[in-house]
Amino acid sequence: MSFVIINKPAHSTNRWSRNGQSIEYIVMHYVGAVSTARNNGDYFANNANLGASAHYFVDETTVVGSVPLEESAGHCGVDYSGGRAPFWGKCRNKNSIGIELCCKKDSMGNWYIEPETVDNAVRLVKMLMSRYGIDAAHVVRHYDVCWKVCPWPWVNDENQWRAFQQRLEETKTEPKWYEKSGEWAEAKRLGVTDGTRPDEPCTRAEAAAMILRARKLGDAS
């Protein structure tokens, strides 16, 4: 699988000089609203003085480059931890790259990130790690910088964050069996599953719901 990279430069008032500082960190965020990478790229390009921005927006199919990498984005400069967050004062706007992940919300009001978006983020981050000599220990969540609950799914569920970190350390990203077969994507398309948490065990309730959905599809055919 691959993604399309589109450059949509942010409005000049939404990006700043790095003042000669080198890039040492990559900071992961979530958008916090149901939208696409293109939506966000357009928003930051067409609106001035937003007081915040990011270098990239990522969704299931597309990566939008917003703030050029030679410039600083406004993505992790506010502290909510009273200086106690582990990377506060170390990771700053001027020495980091900010990546925003597009997200969805389930019927219970919980935010989640599509597996395809995570796949694209892995590839983008690994490309940037190689380009700037950044190791996985310097790829952090917004939460780690200032205790803001961001990305919400990866703060709410540490296992998802650890799985992402582990993938960054793999020398080669192999497609999962369900990606090769296409069965997961097909089940999601048919509505048997919502497409979240493909590598995690399901509860009895989730299993029952998926069985019933599959039966209804069979009855309708």
C-alpha positions as YAML, in Angstrom:
chain: A
units: angstrom
residues:
- id: 1
  name: MET
  ca: [0.00, 0.00, 0.00]
- id: 2
  name: SER
  ca: [1.17, 3.54, -0.67]
- id: 3
  name: PHE
  ca: [0.01, 7.07, -0.08]
- id: 4
  name: VAL
  ca: [-0.11, 10.21, -2.18]
- id: 5
  name: ILE
  ca: [1.98, 13.14, -0.93]
- id: 6
  name: ILE
  ca: [0.53, 16.56, -1.66]
- id: 7
  name: ASN
  ca: [2.23, 19.84, -0.77]
- id: 8
  name: LYS
  ca: [-0.18, 22.54, 0.38]
- id: 9
  name: PRO
  ca: [1.97, 25.23, 2.03]
- id: 10
  name: ALA
  ca: [0.45, 26.76, 5.15]
- id: 11
  name: HIS
  ca: [-0.30, 30.47, 5.17]
- id: 12
  name: SER
  ca: [2.84, 32.44, 5.95]
- id: 13
  name: THR
  ca: [1.39, 33.55, 9.31]
- id: 14
  name: ASN
  ca: [1.06, 29.91, 10.42]
- id: 15
  name: ARG
  ca: [4.77, 29.06, 10.16]
- id: 16
  name: TRP
  ca: [7.90, 30.45, 11.71]
- id: 17
  name: SER
  ca: [11.70, 30.38, 11.54]
- id: 18
  name: ARG
  ca: [13.59, 27.58, 13.28]
- id: 19
  name: ASN
  ca: [16.26, 30.15, 14.20]
- id: 20
  name: GLY
  ca: [18.98, 27.78, 13.12]
- id: 21
  name: GLN
  ca: [17.94, 24.90, 15.39]
- id: 22
  name: SER
  ca: [18.32, 21.39, 14.02]
- id: 23
  name: ILE
  ca: [15.50, 18.83, 13.93]
- id: 24
  name: GLU
  ca: [15.81, 16.38, 16.84]
- id: 25
  name: TYR
  ca: [12.26, 15.16, 17.53]
- id: 26
  name: ILE
  ca: [9.11, 14.03, 15.75]
- id: 27
  name: VAL
  ca: [5.86, 14.70, 17.61]
- id: 28
  name: MET
  ca: [2.69, 12.75, 16.93]
- id: 29
  name: HIS
  ca: [-0.74, 14.39, 17.25]
- id: 30
  name: TYR
  ca: [-4.35, 13.71, 16.28]
- id: 31
  name: VAL
  ca: [-6.60, 16.23, 14.57]
- id: 32
  name: GLY
  ca: [-9.43, 15.89, 17.10]
- id: 33
  name: ALA
  ca: [-12.16, 16.22, 14.48]
- id: 34
  name: VAL
  ca: [-13.44, 13.98, 11.72]
- id: 35
  name: SER
  ca: [-11.75, 15.30, 8.60]
- id: 36
  name: THR
  ca: [-9.27, 14.43, 5.87]
- id: 37
  name: ALA
  ca: [-5.65, 15.38, 5.32]
- id: 38
  name: ARG
  ca: [-6.72, 17.55, 2.40]
- id: 39
  name: ASN
  ca: [-9.35, 19.33, 4.55]
- id: 40
  name: ASN
  ca: [-6.68, 20.26, 7.08]
- id: 41
  name: GLY
  ca: [-4.14, 21.27, 4.47]
- id: 42
  name: ASP
  ca: [-6.67, 23.60, 2.88]
- id: 43
  name: TYR
  ca: [-7.67, 25.07, 6.24]
- id: 44
  name: PHE
  ca: [-4.13, 26.02, 7.27]
- id: 45
  name: ALA
  ca: [-3.30, 27.30, 3.79]
- id: 46
  name: ASN
  ca: [-6.36, 29.51, 3.47]
- id: 47
  name: ASN
  ca: [-6.67, 30.97, 6.98]
- id: 48
  name: ALA
  ca: [-4.21, 33.37, 8.59]
- id: 49
  name: ASN
  ca: [-2.98, 33.77, 12.18]
- id: 50
  name: LEU
  ca: [-4.33, 30.48, 13.51]
- id: 51
  name: GLY
  ca: [-1.65, 30.28, 16.18]
- id: 52
  name: ALA
  ca: [-1.05, 26.59, 15.50]
- id: 53
  name: SER
  ca: [0.01, 24.35, 12.63]
- id: 54
  name: ALA
  ca: [1.75, 21.11, 11.71]
- id: 55
  name: HIS
  ca: [4.24, 19.91, 9.14]
- id: 56
  name: TYR
  ca: [2.10, 17.00, 7.93]
- id: 57
  name: PHE
  ca: [-1.48, 15.74, 7.99]
- id: 58
  name: VAL
  ca: [-2.04, 12.03, 7.41]
- id: 59
  name: ASP
  ca: [-5.14, 10.00, 6.57]
- id: 60
  name: GLU
  ca: [-5.88, 6.59, 5.01]
- id: 61
  name: THR
  ca: [-4.76, 7.56, 1.50]
- id: 62
  name: THR
  ca: [-2.98, 10.88, 1.62]
- id: 63
  name: VAL
  ca: [-0.18, 12.80, 3.30]
- id: 64
  name: VAL
  ca: [-0.40, 16.57, 3.01]
- id: 65
  name: GLY
  ca: [2.74, 18.61, 3.58]
- id: 66
  name: SER
  ca: [1.68, 21.87, 5.22]
- id: 67
  name: VAL
  ca: [4.57, 23.65, 6.97]
- id: 68
  name: PRO
  ca: [7.86, 23.18, 5.07]
- id: 69
  name: LEU
  ca: [10.37, 21.18, 7.09]
- id: 70
  name: GLU
  ca: [12.90, 23.99, 7.09]
- id: 71
  name: GLU
  ca: [10.40, 26.08, 9.06]
- id: 72
  name: SER
  ca: [8.85, 25.67, 12.51]
- id: 73
  name: ALA
  ca: [5.21, 24.73, 13.07]
- id: 74
  name: GLY
  ca: [3.16, 25.67, 16.14]
- id: 75
  name: HIS
  ca: [2.26, 22.25, 17.52]
- id: 76
  name: CYS
  ca: [3.79, 21.65, 20.97]
- id: 77
  name: GLY
  ca: [4.59, 24.99, 22.55]
- id: 78
  name: VAL
  ca: [2.04, 25.12, 25.39]
- id: 79
  name: ASP
  ca: [2.67, 23.33, 28.70]
- id: 80
  name: TYR
  ca: [-0.18, 21.65, 30.62]
- id: 81
  name: SER
  ca: [2.11, 19.79, 33.03]
- id: 82
  name: GLY
  ca: [3.70, 22.54, 35.11]
- id: 83
  name: GLY
  ca: [7.04, 21.58, 33.59]
- id: 84
  name: ARG
  ca: [6.70, 17.94, 34.71]
- id: 85
  name: ALA
  ca: [6.14, 16.22, 31.36]
- id: 86
  name: PRO
  ca: [9.18, 14.14, 30.42]
- id: 87
  name: PHE
  ca: [10.03, 16.03, 27.21]
- id: 88
  name: TRP
  ca: [8.97, 19.53, 28.20]
- id: 89
  name: GLY
  ca: [11.88, 21.91, 27.62]
- id: 90
  name: LYS
  ca: [13.68, 19.34, 25.48]
- id: 91
  name: CYS
  ca: [11.29, 18.96, 22.57]
- id: 92
  name: ARG
  ca: [10.15, 22.33, 21.21]
- id: 93
  name: ASN
  ca: [8.46, 23.68, 18.11]
- id: 94
  name: LYS
  ca: [11.76, 24.85, 16.71]
- id: 95
  name: ASN
  ca: [13.56, 21.49, 16.98]
- id: 96
  name: SER
  ca: [10.76, 19.14, 16.03]
- id: 97
  name: ILE
  ca: [8.44, 17.98, 13.27]
- id: 98
  name: GLY
  ca: [4.71, 17.90, 14.02]
- id: 99
  name: ILE
  ca: [2.56, 15.20, 12.42]
- id: 100
  name: GLU
  ca: [-1.24, 15.25, 12.77]
- id: 101
  name: LEU
  ca: [-3.20, 12.02, 12.28]
- id: 102
  name: CYS
  ca: [-6.75, 12.23, 10.98]
- id: 103
  name: CYS
  ca: [-9.21, 10.29, 13.10]
- id: 104
  name: LYS
  ca: [-12.76, 8.98, 13.37]
- id: 105
  name: LYS
  ca: [-15.28, 8.71, 16.20]
- id: 106
  name: ASP
  ca: [-17.20, 5.52, 17.02]
- id: 107
  name: SER
  ca: [-20.81, 5.21, 18.22]
- id: 108
  name: MET
  ca: [-19.68, 5.53, 21.86]
- id: 109
  name: GLY
  ca: [-17.95, 8.84, 21.18]
- id: 110
  name: ASN
  ca: [-14.42, 7.41, 21.30]
- id: 111
  name: TRP
  ca: [-11.79, 8.63, 18.86]
- id: 112
  name: TYR
  ca: [-9.88, 6.08, 16.81]
- id: 113
  name: ILE
  ca: [-7.29, 6.12, 14.05]
- id: 114
  name: GLU
  ca: [-7.82, 3.96, 10.99]
- id: 115
  name: PRO
  ca: [-5.21, 1.19, 10.51]
- id: 116
  name: GLU
  ca: [-4.40, 2.57, 7.05]
- id: 117
  name: THR
  ca: [-3.66, 5.98, 8.57]
- id: 118
  name: VAL
  ca: [-1.32, 4.35, 11.08]
- id: 119
  name: ASP
  ca: [0.39, 2.46, 8.23]
- id: 120
  name: ASN
  ca: [0.95, 5.72, 6.36]
- id: 121
  name: ALA
  ca: [2.23, 7.40, 9.52]
- id: 122
  name: VAL
  ca: [4.75, 4.60, 10.06]
- id: 123
  name: ARG
  ca: [6.12, 5.02, 6.56]
- id: 124
  name: LEU
  ca: [6.26, 8.81, 6.79]
- id: 125
  name: VAL
  ca: [7.93, 8.81, 10.21]
- id: 126
  name: LYS
  ca: [10.49, 6.19, 9.20]
- id: 127
  name: MET
  ca: [11.34, 8.26, 6.13]
- id: 128
  name: LEU
  ca: [11.87, 11.35, 8.33]
- id: 129
  name: MET
  ca: [13.85, 9.36, 10.91]
- id: 130
  name: SER
  ca: [16.23, 8.25, 8.19]
- id: 131
  name: ARG
  ca: [16.51, 11.71, 6.69]
- id: 132
  name: TYR
  ca: [17.32, 13.48, 9.96]
- id: 133
  name: GLY
  ca: [19.07, 10.72, 11.91]
- id: 134
  name: ILE
  ca: [16.30, 10.51, 14.53]
- id: 135
  name: ASP
  ca: [15.89, 7.32, 16.55]
- id: 136
  name: ALA
  ca: [12.60, 5.88, 17.80]
- id: 137
  name: ALA
  ca: [13.22, 7.24, 21.31]
- id: 138
  name: HIS
  ca: [12.91, 10.75, 19.87]
- id: 139
  name: VAL
  ca: [9.53, 10.08, 18.28]
- id: 140
  name: VAL
  ca: [7.08, 11.16, 20.98]
- id: 141
  name: ARG
  ca: [3.43, 11.96, 21.55]
- id: 142
  name: HIS
  ca: [2.21, 15.48, 22.16]
- id: 143
  name: TYR
  ca: [1.20, 14.09, 25.56]
- id: 144
  name: ASP
  ca: [4.85, 13.27, 26.37]
- id: 145
  name: VAL
  ca: [5.86, 16.87, 25.69]
- id: 146
  name: CYS
  ca: [3.24, 18.72, 27.73]
- id: 147
  name: TRP
  ca: [0.58, 16.28, 29.06]
- id: 148
  name: LYS
  ca: [-2.06, 17.34, 26.57]
- id: 149
  name: VAL
  ca: [-4.22, 14.26, 25.83]
- id: 150
  name: CYS
  ca: [-3.01, 13.93, 22.26]
- id: 151
  name: PRO
  ca: [-3.20, 11.73, 20.25]
- id: 152
  name: TRP
  ca: [-6.27, 10.73, 22.28]
- id: 153
  name: PRO
  ca: [-6.37, 7.07, 21.10]
- id: 154
  name: TRP
  ca: [-2.67, 6.59, 21.93]
- id: 155
  name: VAL
  ca: [-2.96, 8.20, 25.36]
- id: 156
  name: ASN
  ca: [-6.17, 6.38, 26.20]
- id: 157
  name: ASP
  ca: [-4.65, 3.06, 25.10]
- id: 158
  name: GLU
  ca: [-0.90, 2.81, 25.71]
- id: 159
  name: ASN
  ca: [-0.78, -0.50, 23.82]
- id: 160
  name: GLN
  ca: [-1.55, 1.28, 20.57]
- id: 161
  name: TRP
  ca: [1.29, 3.72, 21.17]
- id: 162
  name: ARG
  ca: [3.74, 0.96, 22.04]
- id: 163
  name: ALA
  ca: [2.73, -0.95, 18.91]
- id: 164
  name: PHE
  ca: [3.45, 2.14, 16.80]
- id: 165
  name: GLN
  ca: [6.84, 2.61, 18.46]
- id: 166
  name: GLN
  ca: [7.71, -1.03, 17.86]
- id: 167
  name: ARG
  ca: [6.93, -0.69, 14.17]
- id: 168
  name: LEU
  ca: [9.31, 2.26, 13.93]
- id: 169
  name: GLU
  ca: [12.13, 0.04, 15.12]
- id: 170
  name: GLU
  ca: [11.46, -2.72, 12.58]
- id: 171
  name: THR
  ca: [13.92, -2.70, 9.73]
- id: 172
  name: LYS
  ca: [11.23, -3.70, 7.24]
- id: 173
  name: THR
  ca: [7.50, -3.21, 7.48]
- id: 174
  name: GLU
  ca: [5.89, -6.42, 6.25]
- id: 175
  name: PRO
  ca: [2.19, -6.38, 5.35]
- id: 176
  name: LYS
  ca: [0.04, -8.27, 7.83]
- id: 177
  name: TRP
  ca: [-1.70, -11.46, 6.64]
- id: 178
  name: TYR
  ca: [-5.07, -9.72, 6.53]
- id: 179
  name: GLU
  ca: [-3.60, -6.91, 4.43]
- id: 180
  name: LYS
  ca: [-2.21, -9.41, 1.92]
- id: 181
  name: SER
  ca: [-5.48, -11.34, 1.66]
- id: 182
  name: GLY
  ca: [-7.67, -8.23, 1.57]
- id: 183
  name: GLU
  ca: [-10.14, -9.90, 3.96]
- id: 184
  name: TRP
  ca: [-10.00, -7.18, 6.62]
- id: 185
  name: ALA
  ca: [-10.61, -4.42, 4.08]
- id: 186
  name: GLU
  ca: [-13.49, -6.42, 2.57]
- id: 187
  name: ALA
  ca: [-15.07, -7.08, 5.99]
- id: 188
  name: LYS
  ca: [-14.86, -3.37, 6.74]
- id: 189
  name: ARG
  ca: [-16.41, -2.47, 3.38]
- id: 190
  name: LEU
  ca: [-19.32, -4.85, 3.99]
- id: 191
  name: GLY
  ca: [-19.91, -3.50, 7.49]
- id: 192
  name: VAL
  ca: [-18.99, -6.69, 9.35]
- id: 193
  name: THR
  ca: [-16.40, -4.73, 11.34]
- id: 194
  name: ASP
  ca: [-15.74, -1.04, 11.88]
- id: 195
  name: GLY
  ca: [-12.09, -1.60, 10.92]
- id: 196
  name: THR
  ca: [-10.53, -0.62, 14.24]
- id: 197
  name: ARG
  ca: [-8.00, -2.60, 16.32]
- id: 198
  name: PRO
  ca: [-7.21, -5.32, 13.73]
- id: 199
  name: ASP
  ca: [-4.48, -6.91, 15.88]
- id: 200
  name: GLU
  ca: [-6.32, -6.91, 19.20]
- id: 201
  name: PRO
  ca: [-8.63, -9.59, 20.68]
- id: 202
  name: CYS
  ca: [-12.36, -8.88, 20.55]
- id: 203
  name: THR
  ca: [-14.88, -9.13, 23.35]
- id: 204
  name: ARG
  ca: [-17.80, -11.56, 23.29]
- id: 205
  name: ALA
  ca: [-20.11, -8.67, 22.45]
- id: 206
  name: GLU
  ca: [-17.97, -7.65, 19.49]
- id: 207
  name: ALA
  ca: [-17.75, -11.25, 18.24]
- id: 208
  name: ALA
  ca: [-21.53, -11.66, 18.52]
- id: 209
  name: ALA
  ca: [-22.12, -8.40, 16.65]
- id: 210
  name: MET
  ca: [-19.80, -9.40, 13.81]
- id: 211
  name: ILE
  ca: [-21.42, -12.83, 13.49]
- id: 212
  name: LEU
  ca: [-24.89, -11.27, 13.33]
- id: 213
  name: ARG
  ca: [-23.78, -8.74, 10.72]
- id: 214
  name: ALA
  ca: [-22.29, -11.54, 8.59]
- id: 215
  name: ARG
  ca: [-25.51, -13.59, 8.92]
- id: 216
  name: LYS
  ca: [-27.61, -10.62, 7.82]
- id: 217
  name: LEU
  ca: [-25.39, -10.17, 4.77]
- id: 218
  name: GLY
  ca: [-25.86, -13.87, 3.95]
- id: 219
  name: ASP
  ca: [-29.64, -13.63, 4.34]
- id: 220
  name: ALA
  ca: [-29.76, -10.59, 2.10]
- id: 221
  name: SER
  ca: [-27.79, -12.23, -0.70]
...
